[in-house]
Amino acid sequence: MLIDNTEIIIINLETSRLRKEILENKFKELNITNYTFLPAFNGKNANITRNIEINKNFIYDWVPQQDKLMPGEIGNIISHFIAVCYAKMKKLNQVIILEDDIEICDDFVERYNLMMKEIPKNWNHIYLGAIANKLGDKISKYIYKSLPYMGTHSYIIRKAIYNDLIRKLSRMYGQTDFIMSEMIRTNKLNSYSFIPFFTYQNNKFSEVRNENINYSDSIIFYKKNIV
């Protein structure tokens, strides 16, 4: 399936106009038109609290523990929930979901078409970018089996998992990436990664964490061009 047949959803806070403009310019440069900016849910404006129920050491033994979700994390969960619901409502066979704080490779279209030729037929989730410090088993030249990675800034999902993902996210029992990682660890997501990644996450202010974050681990397996 070519990139023209796969809709791209970009989660974007309405106050983050510069991020939107940067991505619009990048997509124009890449001649990509099949994208939609989805207004992100601002968790800072919601009076919602949730306890974290996922055992984070089960997924990432290097992530600090916290008992409750931060407002930005709640907003992120709801935003991804809305994005998956949007894909289901539109009856999309598959959808690319991106967050707005990313850098995109220069050969996105060519890399996507190459990925679709190599990816195993049983996939239902693919990381196009992640915070990773090691890789899973190599399947082909560019395809690896995913490990439970951090980050939800770039991925593609198939309609077969929309309902499961919607149910999981609606419970808000952990951060978005923790929920997806748990689904990978428990074989609820048949996930692969295209290496080198298509995107990486900027080392700038995180609306989710409400602080400046060093996302250097998201660059380890990224390359600007491969084609």
N, C-alpha and C positions, 0 to 999 in steps of 0.2 A: 504494500500500500504506500503510495507516494505522499509526501508532506501536504500536498494540496488537498488530499482527502482526509486529513486529520486536523480537527479544530484545535487551536491553542487557546487556553484560558490563562490570563495573567491576573493574579490576585494583587490588587493595588489599592492602598488607602487613598481616599480622595484628596487628602492633604499632601500626599507624596507626588506632586505634579512633576518634579524634575525627573524622578525615576521613570515615570510614564513617558515623558518626552524622550529620554535616552533610549528606551526600548522601542518606541515608535520609530525613531531614526535608524536604529539597528535593523529592525524588520524591513524598513524601506530599502536600506542598503542591500539586504539579503533577498529582496523581492518576495517577501512573505506577506500575504494579505489576509489569510484565514485565521485571524486572532481576535479575541474579545477581551477587553479589560473588565474584570469583575470587581465591583467595589468591595473592598475588604471590610469585615466587621471589626469595629474598634472596641476591643474588650475593655479599654479604659473607661468607656462611657456606660458600661453595663454593671449592674450590681449583682454579679454572679460569683459564687465561690465554689470550688470543687476540690476535694481531696484527691491526691494521686494514689491510685490503687496498684499500679504496676510496680513490680520489684525491679528497680532500675539496674541493680547489680546483676540481675538475670540477663539483661540485655547489654548494658555498657558498664563494665566494672570501673571505668575511669570518669564517670559523670557524678558530680556532687549530688548528694541527696537533698530533696526538699519535700515537704509534706503537702503543700497546696499549690495549685496552678496559679501562676501570675496572670493578671488581667490580659496582658499581651498574648500569653499562651492560649487563654480561653478564646480570644479573638481569632487567633490563628486556626484553632480547631474548627470554630464555627465557619470561618472563611473557606476552609477546605471542604467541610461538610456541604456548604452551599455550592461549591464548584462541582462536586461529584453529583449532587442533586440536579444541577443544571445540565450536566452531561446526560444523566438518565432521562430527564424531561425531554431533551432534544433527540433522544434515542440515538446517540452517537455510538458507533461501534467501538471507538477508542478515543481517548482525549489526552492531550498534553497539558499538564498543569504546571505553571511556573509562578514563582513569587517575583516581586519586582526588584529585589536587591541583588541582581545577578549580572554577571558578565557572560556574554554568549560568544561561542566560537565563530570564526569567519566562514566555515564550511558547513553550517548547520543543515542546509538542505541536502547536500551530497552525503553528509554523514548519516542523516536520517534514512535516506534511501538505501545506503549500504547496510545500516542496522537491520532494516526490514528484510533484507535478503539473508542475513546471517542468523537472526534471532530464532530459537526453537519455536515450533508451532504451539507449544503448550504454555507460552508466556501469558501472564495477566498483569504484570507490573514490571516496569523497567526504570531503573535510575538513570537519568540523563545528567545528573550531578548529585553529589552527596558529600558529607563530611566523613571521610574514610581514611584509615591509616594502614589498611591491608585489604587484600582482595580474596574473593572466594575462588572456587575451582574454575580453571579456564575451559571454556566450551569451544571457542573458535578463535580466530585471529583477534577479534575485538570484543567478543562476548564472554562475560564471566558470570558465574552464579553469584547472586547478591548475598552479602552478609547483612546482619542487622545494623545498618548505617544510621547516622544522625543526619538531619536535614530533610526538608520537604520542599526545597526550592526548585526542583526540576525532576519531574517523573511523568511517565505515561502509563495509563491503565486501560484495561479492556472492560467492556460492558458486563462481562461475566462476574466481576467482583464489585460492581457498583453497590448492590444491595448490602453485601457484607461490610463494605467499608462505611457506608452510610450508618448502618446499625452501630458499628464500633465507635465512630466519631460522635454519634449522638449521645453516647454514654458519658463522654468527656471524663474518662477515668485516668488520663495521662496525656502528655504532650503528643501532638500529631505524629512526630517522628517516632516516639516511643510506641505508639499504637501500631504504626506500620511495621516497625521492627519486631514487635511481638508477633504480628501476623506472619512475618517471614520466618521467625524462629519456630513457630508452631505449625508451619506449612500451610497457613491459610492464604498466603500470597505466594504464587510461583514467580519469583522475582529474579530478574537478570540485570546486569549492568553493562552498559557500553563503555569500554575503556579504550582511549582516553575520554573522559567526560565531556559533554557538550558545553557545560556551564560551570561556573564556580560562584560562590557567594562573596559579596563585597565585604571587605574589612571596614565597615562603617557602622553607624548607629543602628542598632537593632530595635525595631518597633515592638518585636515580640518580647525581648528581654529587657527593654527600656534602658539600654546601656550600650556603650561601644564594645563590639565583640571582635576578637581576632579569629577569623575563619580560615586561617592558613592551611588547615587540613583539607579544606575543600579544593585547594589548588594542586595538591600532590599528584592526582591522577588526571589533571586537566591539560589539554593542549589546544592552542588557538587554531591550528590547522593540521590536518592529516591527509587531506585529499589534494 
